[in-house]
């Protein structure tokens, strides 16, 4: 937005205010740096596979239970996130809400140290409960952090700032993965004298993520400007926010283009989230990868994801958010197809025949020294890299797309609806994966269903127009 006064031009944010300085925007981007290790270490590469293979002790049942846990978290987030976004709009400030939910995530992550291998059923319930609480804290904090974005920079820089934040997050995940490998997994005697026999090197990722969050979320609280308070009390803000949300939902038909985007994003984001949620569990189950294998796999993917996030932000500002999203979702579909095209012969040993690209069978030579020695593992790695490359731009461009589409006066409400679109049916993908896995007793069949979400989301995204909606006057 540009304000003209006497021939002078002043760049303004979407809210019509001056952009935050470099320290403020950098500190805001540090939020992703602080939180990404939770997603990298716990929900994707280290703890989730450890939960399935060691805590539960069976990859198929572990994938099924993990899916049910993620479904519960998704349902809770779907019900509450738009309400909180509306309340935050009425109250003004975002940081107090971020503090509450970030603290919840920190405490739950720290509690994952208690996830012992071979846990009894009642302990599995406790562990999954902690995972659900951590997910709630992380996702709700993200709702309010995302709502700060339009007030920090100008419209033509939203994509770059969002992409840079995602890239910083991936780099934070990369560093923590490297630390876990170098400090805990690879050494015969891990740091701090951790006992590998009781999987303390795997369980440590919970407290490590908690400490990382506490340290690196501080710059956002200290240096990023918050929205000024409205002066309303909590009770009045709640009533006003809920009333505004009800009005937005009633008038949703008048924002048909935005609504179509939110529905499309809801579905393709379900698929994207499921790919990351089950990728590590799937790899550990079909290849028998250890924490070290999964950590190296995660580092490789994270490097390419960071590059993809930066490139996606650059593309976002040049070709638009919609084209960036469409290109990214197509790439994710291709990568997911490639992953499920691989099957590993369960017989093992001499005469083993693996399959790639659904129909190409080949005899597997005895594996050599090192990791990723079979062709199936190498092909899997290539498609995993593609998921990293396209996953970052899909997420970053979606975050800027809503900033480009939503009415300025209702940006917080629409970020609440944006969070809802990411989680309203988020319980569906893990739930369906869990059900299909349990019914077929096949990890591959469970993961294959993710393609339905990606393809349907892509088809709904195609007719969306990239233009800002005008507030409906009542």
TIROMAR-708844 format. One record per residue (C-alpha): residue number from 1; chain; x, y, z. Coordinates in steps of 0.25 Angstrom, whole numbers, plus 5000, padded with zeros to 4 digits. Last residue first. Example, Ala and Ser with C-alpha at 12.3 -4.5 7.8 and 13.67 -1.06 7.14 Angstrom:
<pts>
(pt 2,'A',(5055,4996,5029))
(pt 1,'A',(5049,4982,5031))
</pts>
This chain:
<pts>
(pt 474,'A',(4903,4980,5029))
(pt 473,'A',(4915,4985,5020))
(pt 472,'A',(4923,4974,5014))
(pt 471,'A',(4937,4976,5015))
(pt 470,'A',(4944,4976,5001))
(pt 469,'A',(4952,4964,4997))
(pt 468,'A',(4966,4965,4992))
(pt 467,'A',(4969,4958,4979))
(pt 466,'A',(4977,4945,4975))
(pt 465,'A',(4965,4938,4968))
(pt 464,'A',(4962,4923,4972))
(pt 463,'A',(4958,4914,4960))
(pt 462,'A',(4970,4905,4961))
(pt 461,'A',(4970,4903,4976))
(pt 460,'A',(4958,4893,4977))
(pt 459,'A',(4966,4884,4967))
(pt 458,'A',(4978,4884,4975))
(pt 457,'A',(4971,4882,4988))
(pt 456,'A',(4965,4869,4982))
(pt 455,'A',(4978,4864,4977))
(pt 454,'A',(4985,4866,4991))
(pt 453,'A',(4974,4860,4999))
(pt 452,'A',(4973,4848,4990))
(pt 451,'A',(4988,4846,4990))
(pt 450,'A',(4988,4844,5005))
(pt 449,'A',(4981,4831,5003))
(pt 448,'A',(4994,4825,4999))
(pt 447,'A',(5000,4826,5013))
(pt 446,'A',(4990,4816,5019))
(pt 445,'A',(4991,4806,5007))
(pt 444,'A',(5007,4806,5009))
(pt 443,'A',(5006,4804,5024))
(pt 442,'A',(4998,4792,5022))
(pt 441,'A',(4990,4784,5032))
(pt 440,'A',(4978,4786,5023))
(pt 439,'A',(4968,4790,5033))
(pt 438,'A',(4978,4797,5043))
(pt 437,'A',(4986,4804,5032))
(pt 436,'A',(4973,4809,5026))
(pt 435,'A',(4967,4814,5039))
(pt 434,'A',(4980,4821,5043))
(pt 433,'A',(4982,4828,5030))
(pt 432,'A',(4967,4832,5030))
(pt 431,'A',(4968,4837,5044))
(pt 430,'A',(4981,4844,5040))
(pt 429,'A',(4975,4851,5028))
(pt 428,'A',(4961,4854,5035))
(pt 427,'A',(4967,4860,5048))
(pt 426,'A',(4972,4872,5039))
(pt 425,'A',(4958,4874,5034))
(pt 424,'A',(4956,4887,5041))
(pt 423,'A',(4971,4888,5043))
(pt 422,'A',(4977,4896,5032))
(pt 421,'A',(4964,4903,5028))
(pt 420,'A',(4962,4906,5043))
(pt 419,'A',(4976,4913,5043))
(pt 418,'A',(4971,4921,5031))
(pt 417,'A',(4958,4924,5038))
(pt 416,'A',(4966,4929,5050))
(pt 415,'A',(4975,4937,5040))
(pt 414,'A',(4961,4942,5034))
(pt 413,'A',(4957,4947,5048))
(pt 412,'A',(4970,4954,5050))
(pt 411,'A',(4970,4960,5036))
(pt 410,'A',(4956,4965,5038))
(pt 409,'A',(4958,4980,5035))
(pt 408,'A',(4968,4978,5024))
(pt 407,'A',(4958,4969,5016))
(pt 406,'A',(4965,4955,5013))
(pt 405,'A',(4971,4952,5000))
(pt 404,'A',(4985,4956,5000))
(pt 403,'A',(4988,4953,5015))
(pt 402,'A',(4981,4939,5012))
(pt 401,'A',(4991,4937,5001))
(pt 400,'A',(5003,4940,5009))
(pt 399,'A',(5001,4928,5019))
(pt 398,'A',(4998,4919,5007))
(pt 397,'A',(5010,4924,5000))
(pt 396,'A',(5019,4920,5012))
(pt 395,'A',(5012,4906,5013))
(pt 394,'A',(5013,4902,4999))
(pt 393,'A',(5026,4908,4997))
(pt 392,'A',(5032,4899,5009))
(pt 391,'A',(5026,4886,5004))
(pt 390,'A',(5031,4887,4990))
(pt 389,'A',(5046,4885,4992))
(pt 388,'A',(5044,4876,5005))
(pt 387,'A',(5035,4867,4997))
(pt 386,'A',(5044,4867,4986))
(pt 385,'A',(5055,4863,4995))
(pt 384,'A',(5047,4851,5000))
(pt 383,'A',(5045,4847,4986))
(pt 382,'A',(5060,4846,4984))
(pt 381,'A',(5062,4839,4997))
(pt 380,'A',(5051,4828,4993))
(pt 379,'A',(5059,4826,4980))
(pt 378,'A',(5072,4824,4988))
(pt 377,'A',(5065,4814,4998))
(pt 376,'A',(5059,4806,4987))
(pt 375,'A',(5073,4806,4980))
(pt 374,'A',(5079,4800,4992))
(pt 373,'A',(5091,4806,5000))
(pt 372,'A',(5083,4817,5007))
(pt 371,'A',(5093,4817,5019))
(pt 370,'A',(5107,4811,5020))
(pt 369,'A',(5114,4798,5017))
(pt 368,'A',(5108,4790,5006))
(pt 367,'A',(5095,4783,5005))
(pt 366,'A',(5095,4770,4998))
(pt 365,'A',(5090,4772,4984))
(pt 364,'A',(5075,4774,4982))
(pt 363,'A',(5068,4767,4970))
(pt 362,'A',(5060,4777,4962))
(pt 361,'A',(5045,4779,4960))
(pt 360,'A',(5040,4791,4952))
(pt 359,'A',(5025,4792,4952))
(pt 358,'A',(5020,4801,4963))
(pt 357,'A',(5031,4812,4961))
(pt 356,'A',(5041,4804,4969))
(pt 355,'A',(5040,4789,4974))
(pt 354,'A',(5049,4780,4982))
(pt 353,'A',(5053,4766,4980))
(pt 352,'A',(5060,4758,4991))
(pt 351,'A',(5067,4745,4985))
(pt 350,'A',(5077,4745,4997))
(pt 349,'A',(5073,4752,5009))
(pt 348,'A',(5060,4759,5012))
(pt 347,'A',(5047,4752,5011))
(pt 346,'A',(5039,4765,5013))
(pt 345,'A',(5042,4770,4999))
(pt 344,'A',(5042,4785,4999))
(pt 343,'A',(5031,4793,4992))
(pt 342,'A',(5033,4806,4985))
(pt 341,'A',(5022,4813,4977))
(pt 340,'A',(5017,4819,4990))
(pt 339,'A',(5028,4829,4990))
(pt 338,'A',(5028,4832,4976))
(pt 337,'A',(5013,4836,4977))
(pt 336,'A',(5016,4844,4989))
(pt 335,'A',(5026,4852,4981))
(pt 334,'A',(5017,4854,4969))
(pt 333,'A',(5006,4859,4977))
(pt 332,'A',(5016,4868,4985))
(pt 331,'A',(5021,4874,4972))
(pt 330,'A',(5006,4877,4968))
(pt 329,'A',(5004,4884,4981))
(pt 328,'A',(5016,4893,4980))
(pt 327,'A',(5012,4898,4966))
(pt 326,'A',(4998,4901,4970))
(pt 325,'A',(5003,4908,4982))
(pt 324,'A',(5013,4917,4975))
(pt 323,'A',(5003,4920,4964))
(pt 322,'A',(4993,4924,4975))
(pt 321,'A',(5003,4933,4983))
(pt 320,'A',(5007,4941,4971))
(pt 319,'A',(5017,4941,4960))
(pt 318,'A',(5028,4950,4966))
(pt 317,'A',(5025,4952,4981))
(pt 316,'A',(5022,4937,4982))
(pt 315,'A',(5033,4933,4974))
(pt 314,'A',(5043,4939,4983))
(pt 313,'A',(5036,4933,4995))
(pt 312,'A',(5036,4920,4988))
(pt 311,'A',(5051,4921,4986))
(pt 310,'A',(5053,4923,5000))
(pt 309,'A',(5044,4912,5005))
(pt 308,'A',(5050,4902,4995))
(pt 307,'A',(5064,4905,4999))
(pt 306,'A',(5060,4902,5014))
(pt 305,'A',(5052,4890,5009))
(pt 304,'A',(5065,4885,5002))
(pt 303,'A',(5073,4886,5015))
(pt 302,'A',(5062,4880,5023))
(pt 301,'A',(5061,4868,5014))
(pt 300,'A',(5076,4865,5015))
(pt 299,'A',(5076,4867,5030))
(pt 298,'A',(5063,4858,5032))
(pt 297,'A',(5069,4846,5024))
(pt 296,'A',(5082,4848,5033))
(pt 295,'A',(5073,4847,5045))
(pt 294,'A',(5065,4836,5040))
(pt 293,'A',(5077,4827,5037))
(pt 292,'A',(5083,4831,5051))
(pt 291,'A',(5070,4828,5058))
(pt 290,'A',(5069,4814,5051))
(pt 289,'A',(5063,4811,5038))
(pt 288,'A',(5056,4798,5037))
(pt 287,'A',(5053,4800,5022))
(pt 286,'A',(5038,4799,5022))
(pt 285,'A',(5034,4803,5036))
(pt 284,'A',(5045,4813,5038))
(pt 283,'A',(5042,4820,5025))
(pt 282,'A',(5027,4820,5028))
(pt 281,'A',(5028,4825,5042))
(pt 280,'A',(5037,4836,5037))
(pt 279,'A',(5027,4840,5026))
(pt 278,'A',(5015,4839,5035))
(pt 277,'A',(5013,4853,5040))
(pt 276,'A',(5021,4860,5029))
(pt 275,'A',(5012,4854,5018))
(pt 274,'A',(5000,4856,5027))
(pt 273,'A',(5002,4871,5028))
(pt 272,'A',(5003,4872,5013))
(pt 271,'A',(4990,4864,5011))
(pt 270,'A',(4982,4872,5021))
(pt 269,'A',(4988,4885,5015))
(pt 268,'A',(4982,4880,5001))
(pt 267,'A',(4968,4879,5008))
(pt 266,'A',(4968,4892,5016))
(pt 265,'A',(4975,4900,5006))
(pt 264,'A',(4964,4897,4996))
(pt 263,'A',(4953,4900,5006))
(pt 262,'A',(4961,4913,5010))
(pt 261,'A',(4963,4917,4995))
(pt 260,'A',(4948,4915,4992))
(pt 259,'A',(4944,4923,5004))
(pt 258,'A',(4953,4935,5000))
(pt 257,'A',(4946,4934,4986))
(pt 256,'A',(4932,4933,4992))
(pt 255,'A',(4934,4945,5002))
(pt 254,'A',(4919,4948,5001))
(pt 253,'A',(4915,4934,5005))
(pt 252,'A',(4924,4935,5017))
(pt 251,'A',(4914,4946,5023))
(pt 250,'A',(4908,4937,5033))
(pt 249,'A',(4922,4932,5037))
(pt 248,'A',(4928,4946,5038))
(pt 247,'A',(4916,4950,5046))
(pt 246,'A',(4918,4939,5056))
(pt 245,'A',(4933,4942,5057))
(pt 244,'A',(4929,4957,5060))
(pt 243,'A',(4920,4952,5071))
(pt 242,'A',(4930,4943,5076))
(pt 241,'A',(4940,4954,5077))
(pt 240,'A',(4931,4964,5084))
(pt 239,'A',(4927,4954,5094))
(pt 238,'A',(4941,4950,5097))
(pt 237,'A',(4947,4964,5096))
(pt 236,'A',(4936,4968,5107))
(pt 235,'A',(4940,4956,5116))
(pt 234,'A',(4955,4959,5114))
(pt 233,'A',(4954,4974,5116))
(pt 232,'A',(4954,4984,5105))
(pt 231,'A',(4965,4994,5104))
(pt 230,'A',(4967,4991,5089))
(pt 229,'A',(4982,4987,5092))
(pt 228,'A',(4992,4992,5081))
(pt 227,'A',(4996,4981,5071))
(pt 226,'A',(5010,4976,5075))
(pt 225,'A',(5023,4981,5071))
(pt 224,'A',(5034,4970,5070))
(pt 223,'A',(5046,4973,5079))
(pt 222,'A',(5045,4966,5092))
(pt 221,'A',(5034,4956,5090))
(pt 220,'A',(5039,4952,5076))
(pt 219,'A',(5053,4952,5082))
(pt 218,'A',(5049,4942,5093))
(pt 217,'A',(5044,4931,5084))
(pt 216,'A',(5059,4926,5083))
(pt 215,'A',(5062,4922,5097))
(pt 214,'A',(5049,4916,5102))
(pt 213,'A',(5046,4908,5089))
(pt 212,'A',(5060,4902,5089))
(pt 211,'A',(5058,4897,5103))
(pt 210,'A',(5045,4891,5100))
(pt 209,'A',(5051,4884,5087))
(pt 208,'A',(5062,4878,5095))
(pt 207,'A',(5053,4873,5106))
(pt 206,'A',(5045,4865,5095))
(pt 205,'A',(5057,4861,5087))
(pt 204,'A',(5063,4854,5099))
(pt 203,'A',(5054,4842,5098))
(pt 202,'A',(5062,4837,5086))
(pt 201,'A',(5075,4838,5093))
(pt 200,'A',(5069,4833,5105))
(pt 199,'A',(5065,4820,5098))
(pt 198,'A',(5066,4811,5110))
(pt 197,'A',(5078,4804,5104))
(pt 196,'A',(5084,4817,5099))
(pt 195,'A',(5086,4822,5113))
(pt 194,'A',(5090,4837,5113))
(pt 193,'A',(5103,4840,5119))
(pt 192,'A',(5101,4855,5117))
(pt 191,'A',(5105,4854,5103))
(pt 190,'A',(5104,4840,5097))
(pt 189,'A',(5114,4829,5099))
(pt 188,'A',(5115,4821,5086))
(pt 187,'A',(5114,4834,5079))
(pt 186,'A',(5105,4834,5066))
(pt 185,'A',(5091,4836,5073))
(pt 184,'A',(5093,4846,5084))
(pt 183,'A',(5102,4858,5081))
(pt 182,'A',(5105,4857,5066))
(pt 181,'A',(5091,4852,5063))
(pt 180,'A',(5083,4860,5072))
(pt 179,'A',(5092,4873,5069))
(pt 178,'A',(5090,4871,5054))
(pt 177,'A',(5075,4869,5056))
(pt 176,'A',(5075,4882,5064))
(pt 175,'A',(5083,4890,5054))
(pt 174,'A',(5074,4885,5042))
(pt 173,'A',(5061,4888,5050))
(pt 172,'A',(5066,4902,5052))
(pt 171,'A',(5070,4903,5038))
(pt 170,'A',(5056,4899,5034))
(pt 169,'A',(5050,4910,5043))
(pt 168,'A',(5059,4920,5037))
(pt 167,'A',(5054,4916,5023))
(pt 166,'A',(5039,4917,5028))
(pt 165,'A',(5042,4931,5033))
(pt 164,'A',(5049,4935,5020))
(pt 163,'A',(5037,4930,5012))
(pt 162,'A',(5028,4938,5020))
(pt 161,'A',(5037,4951,5019))
(pt 160,'A',(5038,4949,5004))
(pt 159,'A',(5024,4946,5002))
(pt 158,'A',(5019,4958,5010))
(pt 157,'A',(5029,4968,5003))
(pt 156,'A',(5019,4974,4992))
(pt 155,'A',(5009,4976,5003))
(pt 154,'A',(5018,4984,5012))
(pt 153,'A',(5023,4978,5025))
(pt 152,'A',(5020,4976,5040))
(pt 151,'A',(5005,4978,5041))
(pt 150,'A',(5001,4967,5031))
(pt 149,'A',(5010,4957,5039))
(pt 148,'A',(5004,4958,5053))
(pt 147,'A',(4992,4949,5050))
(pt 146,'A',(5002,4938,5047))
(pt 145,'A',(5008,4939,5061))
(pt 144,'A',(4994,4938,5066))
(pt 143,'A',(4990,4925,5059))
(pt 142,'A',(5004,4919,5061))
(pt 141,'A',(5002,4920,5076))
(pt 140,'A',(4989,4912,5074))
(pt 139,'A',(4997,4901,5066))
(pt 138,'A',(5009,4899,5075))
(pt 137,'A',(5000,4899,5088))
(pt 136,'A',(4990,4889,5082))
(pt 135,'A',(5001,4880,5076))
(pt 134,'A',(5008,4880,5090))
(pt 133,'A',(4995,4876,5097))
(pt 132,'A',(4992,4865,5086))
(pt 131,'A',(5006,4859,5088))
(pt 130,'A',(5005,4860,5103))
(pt 129,'A',(4992,4852,5102))
(pt 128,'A',(4998,4842,5093))
(pt 127,'A',(5009,4839,5104))
(pt 126,'A',(4998,4838,5114))
(pt 125,'A',(4990,4828,5106))
(pt 124,'A',(5002,4820,5103))
(pt 123,'A',(5005,4819,5118))
(pt 122,'A',(4991,4813,5120))
(pt 121,'A',(4994,4803,5109))
(pt 120,'A',(5007,4799,5115))
(pt 119,'A',(5020,4805,5109))
(pt 118,'A',(5030,4796,5102))
(pt 117,'A',(5040,4807,5101))
(pt 116,'A',(5038,4819,5111))
(pt 115,'A',(5032,4832,5108))
(pt 114,'A',(5035,4840,5120))
(pt 113,'A',(5044,4849,5113))
(pt 112,'A',(5031,4853,5106))
(pt 111,'A',(5028,4862,5118))
(pt 110,'A',(5038,4873,5113))
(pt 109,'A',(5029,4874,5100))
(pt 108,'A',(5017,4876,5108))
(pt 107,'A',(5022,4887,5116))
(pt 106,'A',(5028,4895,5104))
(pt 105,'A',(5015,4893,5096))
(pt 104,'A',(5007,4899,5108))
(pt 103,'A',(5017,4910,5110))
(pt 102,'A',(5015,4914,5095))
(pt 101,'A',(5000,4914,5097))
(pt 100,'A',(5000,4924,5108))
(pt 99,'A',(5011,4933,5102))
(pt 98,'A',(5005,4933,5088))
(pt 97,'A',(4992,4938,5094))
(pt 96,'A',(4999,4949,5102))
(pt 95,'A',(5007,4953,5089))
(pt 94,'A',(4994,4955,5080))
(pt 93,'A',(4989,4969,5085))
(pt 92,'A',(4976,4975,5080))
(pt 91,'A',(4966,4970,5089))
(pt 90,'A',(4955,4969,5078))
(pt 89,'A',(4964,4963,5068))
(pt 88,'A',(4970,4953,5078))
(pt 87,'A',(4955,4949,5081))
(pt 86,'A',(4953,4946,5066))
(pt 85,'A',(4966,4938,5065))
(pt 84,'A',(4962,4930,5078))
(pt 83,'A',(4949,4926,5072))
(pt 82,'A',(4955,4922,5059))
(pt 81,'A',(4965,4913,5066))
(pt 80,'A',(4955,4906,5075))
(pt 79,'A',(4947,4895,5068))
(pt 78,'A',(4958,4892,5057))
(pt 77,'A',(4969,4891,5068))
(pt 76,'A',(4961,4881,5076))
(pt 75,'A',(4958,4873,5064))
(pt 74,'A',(4973,4873,5059))
(pt 73,'A',(4978,4869,5073))
(pt 72,'A',(4969,4857,5073))
(pt 71,'A',(4973,4853,5059))
(pt 70,'A',(4987,4854,5062))
(pt 69,'A',(4986,4844,5073))
(pt 68,'A',(4978,4835,5064))
(pt 67,'A',(4988,4835,5054))
(pt 66,'A',(4999,4832,5064))
(pt 65,'A',(4991,4820,5068))
(pt 64,'A',(4990,4814,5054))
(pt 63,'A',(5005,4817,5051))
(pt 62,'A',(5009,4810,5064))
(pt 61,'A',(5000,4798,5060))
(pt 60,'A',(5007,4797,5047))
(pt 59,'A',(5021,4799,5052))
(pt 58,'A',(5020,4790,5064))
(pt 57,'A',(5027,4792,5078))
(pt 56,'A',(5018,4803,5083))
(pt 55,'A',(5029,4811,5090))
(pt 54,'A',(5040,4805,5081))
(pt 53,'A',(5035,4805,5066))
(pt 52,'A',(5023,4814,5066))
(pt 51,'A',(5028,4824,5077))
(pt 50,'A',(5042,4824,5072))
(pt 49,'A',(5037,4827,5058))
(pt 48,'A',(5029,4839,5064))
(pt 47,'A',(5040,4843,5073))
(pt 46,'A',(5051,4845,5062))
(pt 45,'A',(5047,4849,5048))
(pt 44,'A',(5033,4855,5047))
(pt 43,'A',(5025,4860,5059))
(pt 42,'A',(5036,4861,5070))
(pt 41,'A',(5049,4865,5064))
(pt 40,'A',(5045,4873,5051))
(pt 39,'A',(5031,4878,5056))
(pt 38,'A',(5037,4882,5070))
(pt 37,'A',(5050,4887,5064))
(pt 36,'A',(5041,4896,5056))
(pt 35,'A',(5037,4905,5067))
(pt 34,'A',(5048,4914,5071))
(pt 33,'A',(5053,4916,5056))
(pt 32,'A',(5038,4919,5053))
(pt 31,'A',(5037,4929,5064))
(pt 30,'A',(5051,4935,5059))
(pt 29,'A',(5043,4941,5047))
(pt 28,'A',(5037,4951,5057))
(pt 27,'A',(5050,4954,5062))
(pt 26,'A',(5055,4957,5048))
(pt 25,'A',(5043,4966,5045))
(pt 24,'A',(5045,4974,5058))
(pt 23,'A',(5060,4975,5056))
(pt 22,'A',(5058,4979,5042))
(pt 21,'A',(5049,4991,5045))
(pt 20,'A',(5034,4989,5046))
(pt 19,'A',(5026,4994,5034))
(pt 18,'A',(5018,5007,5036))
(pt 17,'A',(5003,5006,5038))
(pt 16,'A',(4992,5005,5028))
(pt 15,'A',(4988,4991,5033))
(pt 14,'A',(4993,4984,5020))
(pt 13,'A',(5006,4991,5023))
(pt 12,'A',(5010,5005,5018))
(pt 11,'A',(5021,5010,5009))
(pt 10,'A',(5022,5025,5009))
(pt 9,'A',(5022,5033,4996))
(pt 8,'A',(5025,5047,4994))
(pt 7,'A',(5018,5056,4983))
(pt 6,'A',(5011,5065,4994))
(pt 5,'A',(5006,5053,5001))
(pt 4,'A',(5003,5039,4995))
(pt 3,'A',(5001,5027,5003))
(pt 2,'A',(5005,5014,4997))
(pt 1,'A',(5000,5000,5000))
</pts>
